[in-house]
Amino acid sequence: MQGKPSGFSSTRTLLFVICLCLACALVLSVLAERLKTPQKHAKELYRSKQLLLAAQILDYNGYFLVDGTPTTQATDQEILQTFETRVLTRLTNDQGQVLTFEDAGIDETTYLLDHAKIGYAQLPYKLIYLIKQSSPSFLPYGYVIPVNGYGLWDAIYGYLGIAANGNTVLGMTWYEQKETPGLGGEIALPEWQEQFQGKEIFQKNPDGTTNFARAPLGIEVVKTTVKETFGTSPRSDSAVDGIAGASITVTGVNEALRSSLSPYRPFLIRAQKQEIQIHD
């Protein structure tokens, strides 16, 4: 007589646990679905801000820059609006020509998602962002090239802003990295990234001239300081100070810049010749 109540109790307990699990799964599913839109919005805002930082339209404190001077602090809506009005997402081919996604017969959303992890530099059609002037002009304000590679622990992703001359760095951001805080993680700090401003991505010859067709491309992160390593030689114009104790991360940054920039040489040479124009 004692076995039946025990079995009945066990069945009820099991049913209760199953119902509880189903209820929790349903709640989590609903929450996940409802959070998709806010998460997508937050990611879009973050990426837009990072790209505008690289283009030096925003400073690292979130203020709009006018001729290099901070003015008003940008709201989230203003950041998204500025990205929408001043940034053109385009493609460039191996001849350095600029194409729309429609011209290339490529779906933009699919392209951006499919290649987000591996990067765009090695593709036949490479991703390039054209930055429009603040006032109407056929000439661009500058460009932003996506940069990616590997640090010590995982992949690193950034944006490199380049002036209209195709050579001078506007700004640099590393927006996704998992490097060690206090060591390699310092690549994400504004004070380290600010070193890139004004540097030249085409490395000069010892006599100070630049052979755009053959010059190594990239900004070299040295082991110590630029002054100790290169002094005032022409190579100092394409180098920034290193990070103590982060040699593997530094090597990864150097390789990321080299491998991401080199395939864009035809485009950058055309930019240097002022052959790139803005067409909405």
VOBA-1610 file (N, C-alpha, C; in pm, whole numbers, padded with zeros to 5 digits, always signed):
BEGIN
Met+00082-00121+00000Met+00000+00000+00000Met+00085+00126+00000Gln+00208+00113+00054Gln+00292+00232+00062Gln+00357+00267-00072Gly+00367+00167-00166Gly+00438+00191-00292Gly+00364+00284-00386Lys+00229+00277-00387Lys+00152+00359-00481Lys+00168+00508-00457Pro+00151+00555-00334Pro+00170+00699-00311Pro+00309+00746-00350Ser+00410+00658-00324Ser+00547+00697-00357Ser+00565+00711-00507Gly+00510+00614-00585Gly+00520+00620-00730Gly+00445+00738-00786Phe+00329+00764-00730Phe+00248+00878-00775Phe+00321+01009-00749Ser+00384+01015-00631Ser+00460+01136-00596Ser+00577+01158-00691Ser+00645+01050-00727Ser+00759+01060-00819Ser+00714+01108-00957Thr+00599+01056-01001Thr+00546+01097-01132Thr+00511+01245-01133Arg+00446+01290-01024Arg+00410+01432-01015Arg+00534+01520-01014Thr+00636+01473-00941Thr+00761+01550-00935Thr+00825+01562-01073Leu+00825+01448-01146Leu+00884+01447-01279Leu+00807+01539-01374Leu+00673+01532-01367Leu+00591+01619-01451Leu+00614+01766-01418Phe+00628+01794-01289Phe+00652+01933-01246Phe+00785+01984-01302Val+00888+01900-01292Val+01020+01939-01343Val+01014+01963-01494Ile+00944+01874-01567Ile+00932+01889-01712Ile+00860+02018-01748Cys+00748+02043-01677Cys+00672+02166-01703Cys+00755+02290-01671Leu+00832+02284-01562Leu+00917+02397-01524Leu+01023+02423-01630Cys+01083+02316-01680Cys+01186+02330-01784Cys+01127+02390-01911Leu+01008+02342-01949Leu+00943+02395-02068Leu+00909+02543-02052Ala+00861+02578-01932Ala+00826+02717-01905Ala+00950+02806-01911Cys+01060+02759-01851Cys+01185+02836-01853Cys+01237+02853-01996Ala+01229+02743-02074Ala+01275+02748-02213Ala+01193+02848-02293Leu+01061+02850-02267Leu+00973+02943-02337Leu+01006+03087-02302Val+01028+03112-02171Val+01061+03248-02126Val+01193+03294-02188Leu+01294+03205-02185Leu+01425+03240-02242Leu+01415+03266-02392Ser+01333+03185-02460Ser+01316+03202-02604Ser+01252+03337-02636Val+01150+03374-02558Val+01082+03502-02578Val+01177+03618-02550Leu+01255+03606-02440Leu+01350+03712-02405Leu+01457+03728-02513Ala+01508+03614-02561Ala+01612+03619-02665Ala+01561+03687-02790Glu+01436+03656-02827Glu+01376+03716-02946Glu+01357+03866-02929Arg+01312+03905-02809Arg+01288+04048-02783Arg+01418+04127-02773Leu+01527+04059-02734Leu+01655+04128-02720Leu+01730+04142-02852Lys+01686+04069-02954Lys+01757+04072-03082Lys+01767+04213-03139Thr+01655+04283-03139Thr+01654+04418-03197Thr+01743+04515-03120Pro+01732+04522-02983Pro+01823+04611-02908Pro+01970+04574-02926Gln+02000+04442-02931Gln+02138+04399-02948Gln+02191+04438-03085Lys+02107+04422-03187Lys+02147+04460-03322Lys+02171+04610-03330His+02084+04687-03265His+02098+04833-03263His+02227+04874-03193Ala+02256+04809-03078Ala+02377+04842-03002Ala+02503+04810-03083Lys+02501+04697-03153Lys+02616+04658-03235Lys+02636+04755-03350Glu+02526+04794-03413Glu+02533+04890-03523Glu+02587+05024-03475Leu+02542+05068-03358Leu+02589+05194-03301Leu+02737+05187-03270Tyr+02781+05078-03208Tyr+02921+05062-03169Tyr+03012+05063-03292Arg+02976+04985-03393Arg+03058+04979-03515Arg+03062+05115-03585Ser+02947+05182-03590Ser+02942+05314-03654Ser+03034+05412-03583Lys+03030+05409-03449Lys+03114+05499-03371Lys+03261+05469-03393Gln+03298+05341-03394Gln+03438+05304-03414Gln+03489+05347-03551Leu+03405+05334-03652Leu+03448+05375-03786Leu+03464+05526-03794Leu+03373+05600-03731Leu+03384+05747-03730Leu+03505+05793-03649Leu+03543+05716-03547Leu+03665+05746-03472Leu+03787+05730-03563Ala+03790+05621-03639Ala+03903+05597-03730Ala+03913+05706-03836Ala+03797+05758-03878Ala+03796+05864-03979Ala+03819+06001-03919Gln+03831+06008-03786Gln+03849+06134-03714Gln+03735+06233-03739Ile+03616+06178-03752Ile+03496+06260-03750Ile+03451+06277-03605Leu+03481+06175-03524Leu+03461+06181-03379Leu+03596+06168-03311Asp+03610+06228-03191Asp+03729+06202-03112Asp+03698+06088-03015Tyr+03799+06045-02939Tyr+03782+05928-02853Tyr+03690+05954-02734Asn+03654+06078-02711Asn+03558+06112-02605Asn+03417+06128-02659Gly+03401+06102-02790Gly+03267+06108-02848Gly+03224+06245-02894Tyr+03319+06338-02912Tyr+03286+06472-02961Tyr+03310+06481-03111Phe+03223+06552-03180Phe+03246+06577-03322Phe+03371+06663-03339Leu+03449+06631-03442Leu+03570+06707-03471Leu+03548+06795-03594Val+03584+06921-03582Val+03581+07014-03695Val+03721+07072-03708Asp+03788+07039-03819Asp+03928+07080-03840Asp+04015+07036-03723Gly+03987+06916-03670Gly+04067+06860-03562Gly+04032+06910-03424Thr+03933+06998-03413Thr+03896+07055-03283Thr+03763+06997-03235Pro+03758+06945-03112Pro+03631+06893-03059Pro+03527+07003-03046Thr+03404+06971-03083Thr+03296+07070-03074Thr+03188+07019-02978Thr+03082+06961-03031Thr+02973+06913-02945Thr+02979+06762-02930Gln+02930+06714-02817Gln+02928+06570-02794Gln+02815+06507-02875Ala+02846+06397-02942Ala+02750+06333-03031Ala+02655+06243-02955Thr+02527+06253-02984Thr+02429+06160-02929Thr+02431+06032-03012Asp+02370+05927-02959Asp+02364+05801-03034Asp+02296+05821-03169Gln+02188+05896-03170Gln+02116+05920-03294Gln+02201+05998-03393Glu+02278+06094-03345Glu+02364+06173-03434Glu+02477+06088-03492Ile+02527+05994-03413Ile+02632+05904-03463Ile+02579+05821-03579Leu+02461+05762-03561Leu+02401+05681-03666Leu+02367+05765-03789Gln+02319+05885-03765Gln+02283+05974-03876Gln+02407+06019-03953Thr+02515+06048-03881Thr+02640+06089-03946Thr+02697+05975-04030Phe+02691+05855-03975Phe+02737+05738-04052Phe+02655+05725-04180Glu+02525+05743-04167Glu+02436+05728-04281Glu+02463+05832-04389Thr+02494+05954-04349Thr+02508+06063-04445Thr+02651+06081-04499Arg+02751+06035-04423Arg+02889+06063-04466Arg+02970+05939-04505Val+02917+05821-04481Val+02992+05699-04511Val+02925+05621-04623Leu+03001+05593-04728Leu+02953+05511-04839Leu+03024+05376-04833Thr+02948+05270-04827Thr+03004+05135-04824Thr+03020+05088-04968Arg+03143+05065-05008Arg+03171+05032-05148Arg+03267+04912-05157Leu+03296+04873-05281Leu+03390+04765-05309Leu+03500+04819-05401Thr+03617+04758-05392Thr+03724+04792-05485Thr+03783+04663-05539Asn+03821+04664-05666Asn+03875+04543-05728Asn+04027+04550-05738Asp+04085+04453-05807Asp+04232+04445-05814Asp+04293+04557-05898Gln+04211+04631-05971Gln+04261+04746-06047Gln+04243+04877-05970Gly+04188+04867-05850Gly+04168+04987-05768Gly+04043+05065-05803Gln+03959+05008-05887Gln+03834+05076-05922Gln+03734+05064-05808Val+03647+05162-05795Val+03544+05162-05691Val+03410+05125-05754Leu+03342+05029-05691Leu+03214+04983-05742Leu+03111+04979-05630Thr+02985+04996-05667Thr+02876+04970-05573Thr+02853+04820-05569Phe+02781+04773-05469Phe+02748+04631-05461Phe+02662+04591-05581Glu+02576+04682-05621Glu+02490+04655-05737Glu+02573+04638-05863Asp+02675+04725-05880Asp+02764+04715-05997Asp+02833+04579-06001Ala+02873+04531-05884Ala+02946+04404-05876Ala+02854+04283-05875Gly+02723+04305-05868Gly+02628+04194-05864Gly+02635+04115-05735Ile+02662+04185-05624Ile+02679+04121-05493Ile+02577+04176-05395Asp+02516+04087-05319Asp+02424+04131-05214Asp+02504+04182-05095Glu+02482+04306-05057Glu+02564+04370-04953Glu+02553+04300-04818Thr+02431+04270-04775Thr+02411+04208-04643Thr+02480+04073-04635Thr+02461+03991-04738Thr+02524+03858-04741Thr+02676+03869-04742Tyr+02727+03959-04822Tyr+02873+03979-04833Tyr+02932+04017-04698Leu+02873+04114-04632Leu+02926+04163-04504Leu+02923+04055-04397Leu+02815+03977-04393Leu+02803+03872-04292Leu+02895+03754-04321Asp+02900+03711-04447Asp+02977+03592-04482Asp+03127+03608-04460His+03178+03731-04472His+03323+03751-04465His+03367+03830-04342Ala+03275+03851-04249Ala+03306+03934-04131Ala+03420+03875-04048Lys+03426+03744-04035Lys+03527+03681-03950Lys+03663+03671-04017Ile+03664+03637-04145Ile+03793+03616-04213Ile+03850+03744-04273Gly+03766+03847-04286Gly+03813+03973-04342Gly+03785+03983-04491Tyr+03813+04099-04547Tyr+03774+04130-04685Tyr+03892+04156-04778Ala+04011+04165-04724Ala+04127+04210-04803Ala+04167+04111-04912Gln+04144+03982-04891Gln+04190+03882-04987Gln+04084+03847-05091Leu+03971+03913-05086Leu+03862+03884-05180Leu+03883+03957-05313Pro+03826+03905-05422Pro+03836+03977-05550Pro+03775+04117-05542Tyr+03666+04128-05467Tyr+03605+04259-05440Tyr+03622+04289-05291Lys+03703+04389-05261Lys+03739+04420-05123Lys+03652+04534-05069Leu+03622+04526-04941Leu+03539+04627-04877Leu+03617+04756-04855Ile+03557+04867-04890Ile+03617+04998-04866Ile+03508+05097-04827Tyr+03537+05180-04730Tyr+03442+05284-04690Tyr+03494+05419-04741Leu+03412+05487-04819Leu+03446+05621-04866Leu+03382+05722-04771Ile+03460+05816-04723Ile+03410+05917-04629Ile+03387+06047-04704Lys+03265+06095-04701Lys+03230+06218-04772Lys+03273+06341-04694Gln+03298+06448-04766Gln+03324+06577-04703Gln+03200+06623-04627Ser+03218+06715-04533Ser+03103+06768-04459Ser+03017+06859-04547Ser+03074+06909-04656Ser+02999+06989-04753Ser+03009+06918-04889Pro+02914+06943-04980Pro+02913+06872-05109Pro+03045+06882-05185Ser+03096+06768-05228Ser+03221+06764-05303Ser+03235+06629-05371Phe+03295+06628-05490Phe+03323+06502-05558Phe+03446+06434-05498Leu+03530+06510-05431Leu+03650+06453-05370Leu+03618+06402-05230Pro+03667+06285-05194Pro+03639+06230-05061Pro+03718+06300-04952Tyr+03666+06292-04832Tyr+03739+06339-04714Tyr+03847+06238-04678Gly+03816+06112-04699Gly+03912+06006-04668Gly+03849+05869-04689Tyr+03916+05767-04636Tyr+03872+05629-04655Tyr+03893+05554-04523Val+03819+05446-04508Val+03842+05356-04394Val+03854+05214-04448Ile+03961+05148-04408Ile+03987+05010-04449Ile+03973+04919-04328Pro+03896+04810-04339Pro+03888+04713-04228Pro+04022+04640-04214Val+04063+04619-04091Val+04189+04550-04062Val+04160+04432-03971Asn+04217+04317-04001Asn+04198+04202-03913Asn+04320+04111-03915Gly+04337+04039-03806Gly+04449+03946-03792Gly+04433+03868-03664Tyr+04545+03823-03607Tyr+04541+03744-03484Tyr+04640+03799-03383Gly+04593+03810-03259Gly+04678+03850-03148Gly+04729+03728-03075Leu+04745+03741-02944Leu+04793+03629-02864Leu+04686+03523-02845Trp+04562+03566-02817Trp+04457+03472-02779Trp+04352+03448-02886Asp+04330+03544-02969Asp+04218+03532-03064Asp+04233+03636-03175Ala+04133+03639-03262Ala+04133+03735-03373Ala+04120+03878-03322Ile+04178+03971-03395Ile+04166+04113-03365Ile+04109+04184-03488Tyr+04021+04281-03463Tyr+03954+04352-03571Tyr+03961+04501-03547Gly+03988+04577-03652Gly+03997+04721-03637Gly+03962+04795-03764Tyr+03967+04927-03754Tyr+03946+05016-03869Tyr+04065+05111-03878Leu+04116+05130-03999Leu+04222+05227-04023Leu+04168+05336-04114Gly+04166+05459-04064Gly+04123+05573-04143Gly+04240+05634-04218Ile+04220+05662-04345Ile+04327+05714-04431Ile+04278+05841-04499Ala+04365+05942-04505Ala+04329+06069-04567Ala+04307+06052-04717Ala+04253+06156-04779Ala+04221+06151-04923Ala+04345+06126-05009Asn+04466+06155-04956Asn+04588+06132-05034Asn+04628+05986-05040Gly+04552+05898-04973Gly+04579+05755-04978Gly+04701+05710-04902Asn+04756+05795-04817Asn+04881+05762-04748Asn+04881+05799-04600Thr+04830+05915-04565Thr+04836+05964-04428Thr+04724+05905-04343Val+04760+05855-04226Val+04661+05795-04136Val+04579+05903-04067Leu+04448+05888-04073Leu+04359+05976-03998Leu+04344+05926-03855Gly+04319+05797-03841Gly+04300+05740-03708Gly+04297+05588-03714Met+04304+05526-03597Met+04308+05380-03587Met+04222+05337-03469Thr+04141+05235-03488Thr+04068+05176-03375Thr+04075+05025-03384Trp+04090+04962-03270Trp+04075+04817-03260Trp+03947+04794-03181Tyr+03841+04755-03250Tyr+03710+04749-03186Tyr+03675+04612-03130Glu+03753+04510-03165Glu+03726+04376-03110Glu+03858+04303-03089Gln+03885+04268-02964Gln+04008+04196-02930Gln+03991+04131-02793Lys+04068+04025-02770Lys+04061+03954-02642Lys+04201+03939-02582Glu+04282+04042-02601Glu+04419+04037-02552Glu+04422+04060-02400Thr+04536+04030-02341Thr+04551+04040-02196Thr+04541+04184-02148Pro+04448+04214-02056Pro+04437+04350-02002Pro+04570+04396-01941Gly+04608+04520-01969Gly+04733+04573-01916Gly+04854+04540-02000Leu+04838+04446-02093Leu+04947+04410-02184Leu+04898+04430-02327Gly+04872+04319-02398Gly+04825+04332-02535Gly+04693+04406-02548Gly+04612+04401-02442Gly+04483+04470-02445Gly+04495+04620-02460Glu+04616+04674-02442Glu+04636+04819-02455Glu+04621+04868-02599Ile+04613+04776-02696Ile+04591+04820-02834Ile+04455+04889-02848Ala+04365+04863-02753Ala+04232+04925-02759Ala+04225+05058-02687Leu+04335+05100-02622Leu+04333+05226-02547Leu+04351+05345-02641Pro+04272+05451-02623Pro+04283+05570-02708Pro+04424+05628-02711Glu+04491+05632-02594Glu+04624+05693-02590Glu+04726+05617-02673Trp+04706+05486-02692Trp+04796+05410-02779Trp+04755+05429-02925Gln+04627+05424-02951Gln+04577+05437-03088Gln+04607+05574-03147Glu+04613+05676-03063Glu+04638+05813-03111Glu+04774+05827-03178Gln+04868+05736-03148Gln+05000+05742-03211Gln+04993+05729-03363Phe+04890+05661-03412Phe+04880+05634-03555Phe+04847+05759-03636Gln+04786+05857-03573Gln+04743+05977-03646Gln+04862+06049-03708Gly+04852+06075-03837Gly+04958+06146-03909Gly+05069+06056-03963Lys+05068+05929-03928Lys+05168+05837-03983Lys+05137+05806-04129Glu+05236+05751-04200Glu+05220+05722-04342Glu+05226+05572-04364Ile+05130+05519-04440Ile+05122+05373-04457Ile+05218+05323-04564Phe+05261+05409-04657Phe+05365+05372-04753Phe+05500+05408-04691Gln+05582+05307-04663Gln+05710+05332-04596Gln+05810+05395-04694Lys+05876+05500-04647Lys+05968+05576-04732Lys+06102+05505-04752Asn+06169+05543-04859Asn+06307+05499-04882Asn+06398+05574-04785Pro+06522+05526-04766Pro+06616+05596-04676Pro+06640+05742-04713Asp+06623+05776-04841Asp+06645+05916-04882Asp+06520+06002-04865Gly+06413+05942-04811Gly+06292+06019-04785Gly+06189+06017-04897Thr+06224+05957-05011Thr+06127+05947-05121Thr+06036+05827-05099Thr+05925+05825-05171Thr+05829+05714-05158Thr+05801+05654-05295Asn+05825+05525-05307Asn+05792+05452-05429Asn+05659+05381-05404Phe+05550+05443-05446Phe+05417+05391-05414Phe+05392+05253-05475Ala+05459+05222-05586Ala+05438+05093-05651Ala+05506+04979-05577Arg+05613+05009-05502Arg+05692+04903-05441Arg+05709+04914-05289Ala+05681+05027-05233Ala+05705+05048-05090Ala+05626+04950-05004Pro+05688+04897-04897Pro+05613+04814-04803Pro+05497+04895-04744Leu+05383+04828-04727Leu+05265+04894-04672Leu+05243+04852-04527Gly+05208+04948-04443Gly+05177+04917-04304Gly+05237+05020-04210Ile+05195+05011-04086Ile+05254+05091-03979Ile+05323+04993-03886Glu+05453+05009-03866Glu+05528+04915-03783Glu+05520+04953-03636Val+05475+04857-03555Val+05479+04874-03410Val+05613+04819-03364Val+05702+04906-03315Val+05837+04864-03277Val+05837+04804-03137Lys+05947+04742-03099Lys+05955+04677-02968Lys+05965+04777-02854Thr+06036+04887-02877Thr+06054+04985-02769Thr+05983+05115-02807Thr+06060+05216-02846Thr+06001+05342-02892Thr+06051+05372-03033Val+05977+05453-03103Val+06017+05491-03239Val+06149+05567-03234Lys+06165+05654-03135Lys+06287+05734-03124Lys+06409+05646-03105Glu+06397+05545-03017Glu+06510+05454-02993Glu+06539+05368-03115Thr+06435+05328-03186Thr+06451+05235-03298Thr+06494+05302-03427Phe+06429+05412-03462Phe+06454+05477-03591Phe+06503+05621-03581Gly+06504+05677-03462Gly+06546+05816-03448Gly+06456+05908-03528Thr+06518+05991-03611Thr+06440+06082-03696Thr+06448+06040-03844Ser+06487+05916-03869Ser+06499+05868-04006Ser+06360+05858-04070Pro+06353+05849-04204Pro+06223+05841-04272Pro+06134+05726-04223Arg+06194+05618-04175Arg+06113+05505-04130Arg+06030+05539-04007Ser+06071+05642-03934Ser+05995+05682-03816Ser+05856+05735-03853Asp+05840+05776-03978Asp+05710+05827-04023Asp+05607+05717-04040Ser+05651+05591-04036Ser+05560+05478-04053Ser+05573+05381-03937Ala+05594+05434-03817Ala+05613+05348-03700Ala+05551+05411-03576Val+05511+05325-03481Val+05459+05372-03352Val+05526+05292-03240Asp+05520+05347-03119Asp+05582+05282-03003Asp+05514+05148-02973Gly+05594+05055-02922Gly+05542+04924-02887Gly+05476+04920-02750Ile+05440+04800-02707Ile+05376+04777-02577Ile+05461+04678-02500Ala+05512+04718-02386Ala+05599+04631-02306Ala+05526+04503-02266Gly+05592+04389-02286Gly+05536+04261-02243Gly+05428+04206-02334Ala+05413+04263-02453Ala+05307+04218-02544Ala+05362+04190-02683Ser+05475+04121-02688Ser+05543+04101-02816Ser+05459+04023-02917Ile+05384+03924-02871Ile+05303+03844-02964Ile+05188+03928-03021Thr+05126+04006-02934Thr+05019+04095-02981Thr+05074+04196-03082Val+05189+04254-03051Val+05252+04352-03140Val+05281+04290-03276Thr+05335+04168-03275Thr+05362+04097-03401Thr+05232+04077-03479Gly+05125+04042-03406Gly+04995+04023-03469Gly+04941+04151-03531Val+04959+04263-03462Val+04914+04392-03514Val+04991+04428-03641Asn+05123+04408-03638Asn+05204+04438-03757Asn+05160+04355-03877Glu+05138+04226-03854Glu+05097+04138-03963Glu+04956+04172-04011Ala+04868+04207-03917Ala+04731+04244-03955Ala+04731+04367-04045Leu+04811+04466-04010Leu+04819+04588-04092Leu+04880+04559-04229Arg+04986+04480-04230Arg+05053+04449-04357Arg+04960+04370-04449Ser+04902+04262-04396Ser+04821+04175-04481Ser+04688+04239-04521Ser+04638+04329-04438Ser+04511+04395-04470Ser+04530+04510-04569Leu+04643+04580-04562Leu+04665+04697-04647Leu+04723+04662-04784Ser+04811+04564-04790Ser+04881+04533-04916Ser+04787+04509-05034Pro+04678+04434-05017Pro+04589+04411-05132Pro+04518+04538-05180Tyr+04518+04642-05100Tyr+04452+04767-05138Tyr+04547+04862-05212Arg+04669+04819-05241Arg+04767+04907-05305Arg+04712+04974-05432Pro+04650+04900-05526Pro+04599+04967-05647Pro+04499+05079-05615Phe+04413+05055-05517Phe+04317+05158-05477Phe+04389+05278-05416Leu+04484+05252-05328Leu+04555+05360-05260Leu+04638+05444-05356Ile+04695+05380-05457Ile+04770+05454-05559Ile+04676+05545-05637Arg+04559+05495-05670Arg+04460+05579-05739Arg+04417+05695-05649Ala+04404+05667-05519Ala+04368+05775-05425Ala+04479+05880-05420Gln+04605+05833-05421Gln+04719+05924-05416Gln+04723+06013-05539Lys+04673+05961-05651Lys+04667+06038-05776Lys+04538+06119-05787Gln+04457+06117-05682Gln+04328+06189-05678Gln+04233+06143-05788Glu+04232+06013-05812Glu+04144+05956-05915Glu+04014+05901-05856Ile+04001+05904-05724Ile+03880+05853-05659Ile+03782+05969-05640Gln+03661+05949-05687Gln+03558+06051-05671Gln+03434+05993-05604Ile+03358+06079-05541Ile+03236+06040-05470Ile+03117+06043-05566His+03050+05929-05578His+02925+05922-05654His+02826+05846-05567Asp+02722+05913-05522Asp+02625+05849-05432Asp+02554+05737-05502
//
